[in-house]
Amino acid sequence: MSLSEDDVKRIARLARLEIGAGDAPRYAHDLSAILAFVEQMGAVDTAAVTPMAHPLDAVQRLREDAVTEGDARAAFQAVAPRVERGLYLVPRVIE
């Protein structure tokens, strides 16, 4: 697929991008080359290729899920201005 200078100017306007008048031919050439490469990649048969999430076959190292701090809820709520049934009570902001 080949883009003309008018196509590039229209795309730039739609994307709200400002390009210089002298830059349009270079953008048209570069974007046409990118689109040609995408078409070339689309022509490759990938039916036998297994989809993967990452190009490297790596396993994520996970740490053991262990509690490192004790429950300090009672200590925190002891200094709160108002608490009811384990919840902090705050003034109403929206009427």
Buried (B, 14 or more C-beta within 10 A) or exposed (E): EEBEBEBBBEBBEEEEEEBEEEEBEEBBBEBBEEEEEEEEEEEEEEEEEEEEEEEEEEEEEEEEEEEEEEEEEEEEBEEEEEBEEEEEEEEEEEE
